[in-house]
Amino acid sequence: MSNESSRTMNPLPVCLLLYCWLCCVPNASAATSAKPRPGPLSFGWATETITPPKPVAIGGQYHTRISGEGHDPLTVTALAIETRDSEGTIDQAIWVSCDLVGVRKRSVDAVRKLVGQSLPDFDIRKLVISATHTHTAPSITDANETDLHPYDFAGSWAYRIPADQKDIMHPSEFLSYLEQQIATAAVKAWKQRQPGEFSSALSHVSVARNRRAVFFDGTARLYGDTQDPGFSHTEGASDDSLDTLFFWRGGKLIGMVLTLYCPSQSMEGELYLSADFWHDARLALREKFSANLFVLPLTGASGDQSPHIQVGKAAEQGMLKRRQLEYRQEIGRRLVQSVSDVTELARKTARPEVIMQHRVEDVNLPVWKVSEQRFAEASKLLAAGQNRLNDLPSPDYIQWRVSRTMVARYHLQKTDPYYRTEIHVLRFDDLALATNPFELFNDYSSRIKARSPAKQTSVVQLTADCPAYLPTERAVQGGGYSARIDDGVVGPEGGRLLVEATVRLLKTLW
């Protein structure tokens, strides 16, 4: 048995369990001992555009890309949910999904402030904001920001706007626009609440692929060459679950929430804006069910996954040619098939009263410590580029910003060694949803699902912040992009504690 297998099978050390209980301090929204009670459900939907009116810097790559025309609309979709009985509100939530690479905590705070001004009867801590992780959406960090927190990972990924580009919407302008549009959608959805019915189902769809190739020398590489004779295997499994939540009125399907364990990045380096395959999926779902159907996409834990095909690519491309479809359209087609497979089953179990519970908690996870060696390397690179930033090629500029972050993290970790992590857990009868802000490796999701008290559990990443990757121990041993300290704020130690905190919080709902 490998060392990694031995560590994975061992129970969490007592000191770490104690740490988890001490640091996971419940706030005012934490669970009580009261027995959950079902109540009549009301819900409302809304959608708003977040397509910028001008060209923008596109996020998600090491080089600067300035957008041309949009390929398809970028949107935010909001679902407001409340259960209420004669005693008053039982519980509530507004969940917003955004066609973005991520959502920063500062934007979440800004949106909550805006929503709170319009909805005094809503608990703004129960506003949940998630991203689909499309790599063809505007950058969410401005290179001119001066108040970056070292644990604000997105701050490392800012792009210089070329001097000859005059009519550009800078990221700071886009963020203000984005926050207003998210708040508008959330408020509209809340104000449009009406009674309706709920049901859920589990389907399956083949989209995600583990994108880390492991070689016989023990190293791992993101999108490593699988035709290399040294290729051994992909690092981990993929989750083909499609968690589906249906919302009905009088037997008519109004909207659905779909958790797919794959980021929306079938295309990544383009110079146009796009929601990627979720746009194609929304079109296909509306053609199948209703032109006015609301679709709220959620990205399940998939930090080590993507839709890119690495093994059997020729066969897949051959089928695309025979179907006369682009790959993103094929993904949309598969999603429609998977949803259709369970829709009638869900219709038969739709009910107007549900047990709904929503808890939100802040958990202090230990940050991934910057070593003396990494600090020395980052300091050297930082000094070398300090006076020639305008001359650095785009990838080197990003590396310089990352090095600046490493130096700041090294100093901060001595006095503040924790990343404050916002976790939401929601219960709808026998289904649970649990959020985290990371690009979470799928192994952690498997651990949460295996120990959850719910019959069906949806583990949703990129929610409430975007501190980037949270890799496993074996990934760190293999190395490569997505498993380095440069690529995330929290490491495997924090990942194990995240699992413990999530499972503990889920158990309070049952």
C-alpha positions as CSV (number, residue, x, y, z in Angstrom):
1,M,0.0,0.0,0.0
2,S,1.4,3.4,-0.9
3,N,2.1,6.1,1.7
4,E,-0.8,8.2,0.3
5,S,-3.2,5.3,0.6
6,S,-2.2,4.8,4.2
7,R,-2.7,8.4,5.1
8,T,-6.0,8.6,3.3
9,M,-7.4,5.5,5.2
10,N,-6.2,6.7,8.6
11,P,-8.7,8.7,10.7
12,L,-8.1,12.4,11.2
13,P,-5.7,12.9,14.1
14,V,-7.3,13.9,17.4
15,C,-5.5,17.3,17.4
16,L,-6.9,18.1,14.0
17,L,-10.4,17.0,15.1
18,L,-10.1,19.3,18.1
19,Y,-8.9,22.1,15.9
20,C,-11.8,21.7,13.6
21,W,-14.3,21.9,16.5
22,L,-12.6,24.9,18.0
23,C,-12.2,26.9,14.8
24,C,-15.6,26.1,13.2
25,V,-17.4,28.6,15.4
26,P,-21.1,28.8,14.5
27,N,-22.6,32.3,13.8
28,A,-26.1,33.4,14.3
29,S,-27.3,31.2,11.4
30,A,-25.9,28.0,13.0
31,A,-28.1,25.0,13.7
32,T,-30.3,24.7,16.7
33,S,-31.7,21.6,18.4
34,A,-35.2,22.3,17.1
35,K,-36.8,19.5,15.1
36,P,-37.1,20.6,11.5
37,R,-40.6,21.1,10.3
38,P,-42.0,21.1,6.7
39,G,-43.7,24.1,5.3
40,P,-45.3,25.4,2.2
41,L,-42.7,26.4,-0.4
42,S,-42.6,29.7,-2.3
43,F,-40.0,30.5,-4.9
44,G,-39.1,33.1,-7.5
45,W,-36.7,33.3,-10.4
46,A,-34.9,36.0,-12.3
47,T,-32.1,36.4,-14.8
48,E,-30.0,39.4,-15.8
49,T,-27.2,40.0,-18.3
50,I,-23.6,40.5,-17.2
51,T,-22.3,40.9,-20.8
52,P,-20.2,44.1,-20.6
53,P,-21.1,46.9,-22.9
54,K,-17.5,47.4,-24.0
55,P,-14.5,45.2,-24.6
56,V,-12.8,43.8,-21.4
57,A,-9.8,41.8,-20.3
58,I,-10.8,38.1,-20.3
59,G,-9.8,36.1,-17.2
60,G,-8.5,32.6,-16.9
61,Q,-5.2,32.5,-18.7
62,Y,-1.6,33.6,-18.1
63,H,-1.7,36.0,-21.1
64,T,-3.8,39.2,-21.6
65,R,-6.8,38.7,-23.9
66,I,-9.0,41.6,-24.8
67,S,-12.5,40.6,-25.9
68,G,-14.0,41.3,-29.3
69,E,-17.7,40.6,-29.9
70,G,-19.5,38.3,-27.6
71,H,-20.1,34.7,-28.8
72,D,-23.1,34.3,-26.6
73,P,-24.7,36.1,-23.6
74,L,-23.2,36.0,-20.1
75,T,-25.9,35.9,-17.5
76,V,-26.6,35.6,-13.8
77,T,-29.6,33.5,-12.7
78,A,-31.2,33.8,-9.3
79,L,-33.5,31.5,-7.4
80,A,-35.2,32.8,-4.3
81,I,-36.7,30.1,-2.0
82,E,-38.7,30.4,1.3
83,T,-40.7,28.1,3.4
84,R,-43.3,29.7,5.7
85,D,-46.2,28.6,7.9
86,S,-48.5,30.1,10.4
87,E,-45.6,30.8,12.7
88,G,-43.7,32.8,10.1
89,T,-40.6,32.1,8.0
90,I,-39.1,28.7,8.5
91,D,-36.1,29.2,6.3
92,Q,-34.9,31.1,3.2
93,A,-32.2,31.3,0.6
94,I,-31.4,33.2,-2.6
95,W,-28.9,31.4,-4.8
96,V,-27.3,33.1,-7.7
97,S,-25.2,31.4,-10.4
98,C,-22.9,33.5,-12.5
99,D,-21.2,32.9,-15.9
100,L,-17.8,33.8,-14.5
101,V,-14.5,32.2,-13.8
102,G,-15.1,32.9,-10.1
103,V,-16.6,35.3,-7.6
104,R,-14.5,37.3,-5.1
105,K,-15.5,37.8,-1.5
106,R,-15.4,41.5,-1.9
107,S,-18.1,41.3,-4.6
108,V,-20.2,39.0,-2.4
109,D,-20.0,41.6,0.4
110,A,-20.9,44.4,-2.0
111,V,-23.9,42.5,-3.3
112,R,-25.1,41.6,0.1
113,K,-25.0,45.3,1.1
114,L,-27.1,46.2,-2.0
115,V,-29.6,43.4,-1.4
116,G,-29.9,44.3,2.2
117,Q,-30.9,47.8,1.3
118,S,-33.8,46.5,-0.8
119,L,-34.9,43.4,1.2
120,P,-35.0,44.2,4.9
121,D,-36.9,40.9,5.5
122,F,-34.2,38.8,4.0
123,D,-31.1,37.4,5.9
124,I,-28.3,38.6,3.6
125,R,-26.0,35.9,5.0
126,K,-28.3,33.4,3.2
127,L,-27.5,34.9,-0.2
128,V,-25.4,32.3,-2.0
129,I,-23.3,33.3,-5.1
130,S,-21.5,30.7,-7.3
131,A,-19.6,30.7,-10.5
132,T,-19.6,28.2,-13.4
133,H,-15.9,28.8,-14.1
134,T,-16.0,29.7,-17.7
135,H,-12.6,30.9,-19.0
136,T,-14.2,33.3,-21.5
137,A,-15.7,35.9,-19.1
138,P,-14.3,39.2,-17.9
139,S,-11.4,39.4,-15.5
140,I,-12.5,40.0,-11.9
141,T,-9.3,41.7,-10.7
142,D,-8.0,45.1,-11.6
143,A,-4.3,45.6,-12.0
144,N,-4.6,49.0,-10.3
145,E,-6.0,47.6,-7.0
146,T,-3.9,48.7,-4.1
147,D,-5.7,47.0,-1.2
148,L,-5.2,43.3,-2.1
149,H,-5.3,40.9,0.8
150,P,-2.6,38.2,0.5
151,Y,-5.2,35.5,0.8
152,D,-7.3,37.0,-2.0
153,F,-6.0,34.6,-4.6
154,A,-7.7,36.3,-7.5
155,G,-5.6,39.4,-6.8
156,S,-2.6,37.6,-8.4
157,W,-4.5,37.2,-11.7
158,A,-4.8,40.7,-13.1
159,Y,-4.1,41.8,-16.6
160,R,-2.5,45.0,-18.0
161,I,-4.7,46.8,-20.5
162,P,-2.6,47.7,-23.5
163,A,-2.0,51.4,-23.8
164,D,-3.3,51.5,-27.4
165,Q,-6.7,50.1,-26.2
166,K,-8.7,53.2,-25.4
167,D,-12.4,52.1,-25.3
168,I,-12.0,49.4,-22.7
169,M,-14.1,48.6,-19.7
170,H,-11.6,48.2,-16.9
171,P,-12.1,45.4,-14.4
172,S,-13.0,47.8,-11.6
173,E,-15.8,49.2,-13.8
174,F,-17.0,45.7,-14.7
175,L,-17.1,44.6,-11.0
176,S,-19.4,47.5,-10.1
177,Y,-21.6,46.6,-13.0
178,L,-21.5,42.9,-12.1
179,E,-22.4,43.5,-8.5
180,Q,-25.4,45.7,-9.4
181,Q,-26.7,43.1,-11.9
182,I,-26.4,40.3,-9.4
183,A,-28.2,42.3,-6.7
184,T,-30.9,43.2,-9.2
185,A,-31.5,39.6,-10.1
186,A,-31.5,38.5,-6.4
187,V,-34.0,41.2,-5.5
188,K,-36.3,40.5,-8.5
189,A,-36.3,36.8,-7.7
190,W,-37.2,37.4,-4.0
191,K,-40.0,39.8,-4.9
192,Q,-41.5,37.3,-7.4
193,R,-41.9,34.5,-4.9
194,Q,-45.1,32.5,-5.4
195,P,-46.3,29.1,-4.0
196,G,-45.1,26.1,-6.0
197,E,-43.9,22.6,-5.8
198,F,-40.4,21.0,-5.5
199,S,-38.9,17.7,-6.4
200,S,-35.4,16.3,-7.0
201,A,-33.7,13.4,-8.7
202,L,-30.3,11.9,-9.4
203,S,-29.2,11.5,-13.0
204,H,-25.8,10.8,-14.7
205,V,-24.0,12.4,-17.6
206,S,-20.5,11.8,-19.0
207,V,-18.7,15.2,-19.3
208,A,-15.9,15.5,-16.7
209,R,-12.5,14.0,-17.2
210,N,-9.7,14.0,-14.7
211,R,-7.1,16.3,-16.3
212,R,-4.0,15.3,-14.3
213,A,-1.9,12.7,-16.1
214,V,0.5,10.7,-13.9
215,F,3.7,9.2,-15.3
216,F,5.8,6.2,-14.3
217,D,8.4,8.5,-12.6
218,G,5.6,9.6,-10.1
219,T,5.2,13.1,-11.5
220,A,1.8,14.5,-12.6
221,R,1.1,17.1,-15.3
222,L,-2.0,19.0,-16.1
223,Y,-3.1,17.8,-19.5
224,G,0.0,15.7,-19.7
225,D,0.7,13.8,-23.0
226,T,-1.1,10.5,-22.6
227,Q,0.6,9.2,-25.7
228,D,3.9,9.5,-24.0
229,P,5.3,5.9,-23.3
230,G,5.9,7.1,-19.7
231,F,2.2,7.8,-19.1
232,S,0.7,5.6,-16.4
233,H,-2.8,6.7,-15.5
234,T,-5.0,9.7,-14.7
235,E,-4.6,10.8,-11.1
236,G,-8.2,10.3,-9.9
237,A,-11.7,9.4,-10.7
238,S,-14.5,11.6,-12.2
239,D,-18.0,12.1,-10.9
240,D,-20.7,11.6,-13.5
241,S,-23.6,12.6,-11.1
242,L,-26.0,15.2,-12.3
243,D,-27.9,16.5,-9.2
244,T,-31.2,17.9,-10.3
245,L,-33.7,20.1,-8.4
246,F,-37.0,20.8,-10.2
247,F,-39.4,23.7,-9.4
248,W,-43.0,23.5,-10.6
249,R,-46.3,25.4,-10.5
250,G,-49.5,23.6,-11.3
251,G,-47.6,20.8,-13.0
252,K,-45.7,23.2,-15.2
253,L,-41.9,23.1,-15.0
254,I,-40.7,26.6,-14.1
255,G,-37.0,26.1,-13.5
256,M,-34.3,23.7,-12.5
257,V,-31.0,23.6,-10.6
258,L,-28.3,21.4,-12.1
259,T,-25.1,20.4,-10.4
260,L,-22.5,19.1,-12.9
261,Y,-19.1,18.0,-11.6
262,C,-17.2,19.8,-14.3
263,P,-16.2,23.4,-14.9
264,S,-17.6,25.2,-17.9
265,Q,-14.4,25.3,-19.9
266,S,-14.7,23.3,-23.1
267,M,-13.0,26.3,-24.7
268,E,-10.5,28.5,-22.9
269,G,-8.2,30.7,-25.0
270,E,-10.7,32.4,-27.3
271,L,-10.8,36.2,-27.7
272,Y,-14.6,36.5,-27.3
273,L,-16.9,36.3,-24.3
274,S,-19.0,33.1,-23.8
275,A,-20.8,31.1,-21.1
276,D,-19.3,28.0,-22.8
277,F,-21.3,24.8,-22.8
278,W,-23.9,26.1,-20.3
279,H,-25.2,28.5,-23.0
280,D,-25.8,25.5,-25.3
281,A,-27.3,23.5,-22.5
282,R,-29.8,26.3,-21.7
283,L,-30.8,26.7,-25.3
284,A,-31.4,22.9,-25.6
285,L,-33.2,22.6,-22.3
286,R,-35.6,25.5,-23.3
287,E,-36.2,23.9,-26.6
288,K,-37.1,20.6,-24.9
289,F,-39.2,21.9,-22.0
290,S,-40.2,25.6,-22.2
291,A,-39.0,28.7,-23.9
292,N,-39.2,30.5,-20.5
293,L,-37.4,27.8,-18.5
294,F,-35.0,29.1,-15.9
295,V,-31.7,27.1,-15.5
296,L,-29.4,27.6,-12.6
297,P,-26.1,25.8,-13.3
298,L,-23.8,24.9,-10.4
299,T,-20.3,23.5,-10.6
300,G,-19.8,20.4,-8.5
301,A,-16.4,19.7,-6.9
302,S,-14.0,19.5,-9.9
303,G,-10.7,21.2,-9.3
304,D,-8.9,18.3,-11.0
305,Q,-11.5,17.9,-13.8
306,S,-12.3,19.4,-17.1
307,P,-14.4,18.5,-20.2
308,H,-11.2,18.2,-22.3
309,I,-10.7,14.7,-23.7
310,Q,-7.2,13.2,-23.2
311,V,-7.8,9.5,-23.8
312,G,-9.9,8.4,-26.8
313,K,-9.9,11.8,-28.3
314,A,-9.9,10.6,-31.9
315,A,-13.1,8.5,-31.3
316,E,-14.8,11.4,-29.6
317,Q,-13.9,13.8,-32.4
318,G,-15.2,11.3,-35.0
319,M,-18.6,11.1,-33.3
320,L,-18.8,14.9,-33.2
321,K,-18.1,15.0,-36.9
322,R,-20.9,12.4,-37.5
323,R,-23.3,14.3,-35.3
324,Q,-22.3,17.6,-36.9
325,L,-21.9,19.3,-33.5
326,E,-19.3,21.3,-31.7
327,Y,-18.1,19.7,-28.5
328,R,-19.9,22.3,-26.4
329,Q,-23.1,21.6,-28.2
330,E,-22.6,17.9,-27.6
331,I,-22.3,18.5,-23.9
332,G,-25.6,20.4,-24.1
333,R,-27.2,17.5,-25.9
334,R,-26.0,15.1,-23.2
335,L,-27.3,17.3,-20.4
336,V,-30.8,17.4,-22.0
337,Q,-30.8,13.6,-22.3
338,S,-29.8,13.2,-18.7
339,V,-32.4,15.7,-17.4
340,S,-35.1,14.2,-19.6
341,D,-34.3,10.7,-18.2
342,V,-35.5,11.8,-14.7
343,T,-38.0,14.6,-15.4
344,E,-41.2,12.5,-15.3
345,L,-40.1,10.6,-12.2
346,A,-39.5,14.0,-10.6
347,R,-42.9,15.3,-11.8
348,K,-44.7,12.4,-10.0
349,T,-43.0,13.3,-6.7
350,A,-43.5,17.1,-6.8
351,R,-44.8,18.5,-3.5
352,P,-45.9,21.9,-2.2
353,E,-44.5,21.3,1.3
354,V,-40.8,20.5,2.0
355,I,-38.4,20.4,4.9
356,M,-36.0,23.3,4.1
357,Q,-33.1,24.2,6.2
358,H,-30.2,26.6,5.4
359,R,-27.1,27.0,7.6
360,V,-24.1,29.2,6.9
361,E,-20.9,29.1,8.9
362,D,-17.4,30.5,8.8
363,V,-14.6,28.0,9.2
364,N,-11.0,28.9,9.8
365,L,-8.8,26.6,7.7
366,P,-5.0,26.7,8.0
367,V,-3.4,28.3,5.1
368,W,-0.8,26.5,3.0
369,K,2.4,27.8,4.5
370,V,5.0,29.5,2.2
371,S,8.3,27.8,2.9
372,E,11.6,29.7,3.4
373,Q,12.8,28.4,0.0
374,R,9.6,29.6,-1.8
375,F,9.9,32.9,0.0
376,A,13.5,33.3,-1.2
377,E,12.6,32.4,-4.8
378,A,9.6,34.8,-4.8
379,S,11.6,37.6,-3.3
380,K,14.3,37.3,-6.0
381,L,11.8,37.3,-8.8
382,L,9.9,40.2,-7.3
383,A,13.0,42.3,-7.1
384,A,14.1,41.5,-10.6
385,G,10.8,42.6,-12.2
386,Q,10.0,45.6,-9.9
387,N,11.3,48.3,-12.2
388,R,10.5,46.8,-15.5
389,L,6.9,45.7,-15.2
390,N,5.8,47.3,-18.5
391,D,8.5,45.2,-20.3
392,L,7.5,41.9,-18.9
393,P,5.6,39.5,-21.2
394,S,2.1,38.7,-20.0
395,P,3.0,35.3,-18.5
396,D,6.0,36.8,-16.7
397,Y,3.9,39.6,-15.4
398,I,1.4,37.2,-13.8
399,Q,4.3,35.2,-12.3
400,W,5.6,38.5,-10.9
401,R,2.2,39.2,-9.3
402,V,2.1,35.6,-7.9
403,S,5.6,36.1,-6.4
404,R,4.4,39.3,-4.8
405,T,1.5,37.4,-3.3
406,M,3.9,34.7,-2.0
407,V,6.0,37.2,-0.2
408,A,3.0,38.8,1.4
409,R,1.6,35.4,2.4
410,Y,4.9,34.5,4.0
411,H,4.8,37.5,6.3
412,L,1.1,37.3,7.0
413,Q,1.0,33.6,7.9
414,K,3.1,34.3,11.0
415,T,0.3,36.4,12.6
416,D,-2.8,35.1,10.7
417,P,-2.3,31.5,9.6
418,Y,-6.0,30.9,8.7
419,Y,-8.2,31.4,5.7
420,R,-11.8,32.3,6.7
421,T,-14.0,29.9,4.6
422,E,-17.8,30.5,4.2
423,I,-19.7,27.2,4.0
424,H,-23.4,26.9,3.2
425,V,-25.4,23.7,3.7
426,L,-29.0,23.4,2.6
427,R,-31.5,20.6,3.1
428,F,-34.5,19.9,0.9
429,D,-36.2,16.9,2.4
430,D,-33.7,14.1,1.8
431,L,-31.4,16.1,-0.5
432,A,-28.5,18.3,0.7
433,L,-26.3,20.9,-0.9
434,A,-23.0,21.8,0.6
435,T,-20.8,24.6,-0.7
436,N,-17.2,25.6,-0.6
437,P,-15.2,28.4,-2.3
438,F,-12.4,26.3,-3.8
439,E,-11.6,24.6,-7.0
440,L,-12.0,21.5,-4.9
441,F,-10.4,18.2,-6.0
442,N,-13.0,15.5,-6.5
443,D,-11.6,13.2,-3.8
444,Y,-12.8,15.6,-1.1
445,S,-16.3,15.6,-2.6
446,S,-16.3,11.8,-2.5
447,R,-15.4,11.9,1.2
448,I,-18.2,14.3,2.0
449,K,-20.8,12.4,0.0
450,A,-19.8,9.1,1.6
451,R,-20.3,10.4,5.1
452,S,-23.3,12.7,4.5
453,P,-26.5,11.8,6.3
454,A,-28.6,12.9,3.3
455,K,-29.7,10.3,0.7
456,Q,-28.3,12.6,-2.1
457,T,-25.6,15.2,-1.5
458,S,-24.5,17.9,-4.0
459,V,-21.1,19.4,-3.3
460,V,-20.8,22.8,-5.0
461,Q,-17.5,24.6,-5.4
462,L,-16.6,28.2,-6.3
463,T,-19.1,29.7,-4.0
464,A,-18.8,33.0,-1.9
465,D,-15.1,33.4,-2.9
466,C,-12.4,31.9,-5.2
467,P,-9.2,31.0,-3.3
468,A,-8.4,28.6,-6.2
469,Y,-7.3,25.0,-6.0
470,L,-7.5,22.7,-3.0
471,P,-5.5,19.7,-4.0
472,T,-5.0,16.3,-2.3
473,E,-1.9,14.9,-0.7
474,R,-1.2,12.7,-3.7
475,A,-1.7,15.6,-6.1
476,V,0.9,17.6,-4.2
477,Q,3.3,14.7,-4.3
478,G,2.9,14.5,-8.1
479,G,3.3,18.3,-8.5
480,G,2.3,20.3,-11.5
481,Y,-0.1,23.1,-12.0
482,S,-3.1,23.1,-9.7
483,A,-1.1,21.2,-7.0
484,R,1.5,23.8,-6.1
485,I,1.4,26.4,-3.4
486,D,1.3,29.1,-6.1
487,D,-2.1,27.8,-7.2
488,G,-4.1,28.0,-4.0
489,V,-4.4,29.4,-0.5
490,V,-5.3,26.2,1.4
491,G,-3.5,22.8,1.1
492,P,-4.4,19.2,2.0
493,E,-4.4,19.7,5.7
494,G,-7.1,22.3,5.3
495,G,-8.8,20.1,2.8
496,R,-9.3,17.3,5.4
497,L,-10.6,19.8,7.9
498,L,-13.0,21.2,5.3
499,V,-14.4,17.7,4.9
500,E,-14.8,17.4,8.7
501,A,-16.5,20.7,9.0
502,T,-18.9,20.1,6.1
503,V,-19.9,16.7,7.4
504,R,-20.5,18.0,10.9
505,L,-22.6,20.8,9.6
506,L,-24.6,18.5,7.4
507,K,-25.4,16.3,10.4
508,T,-27.0,19.2,12.2
509,L,-29.7,19.2,9.5
510,W,-30.7,15.6,10.3
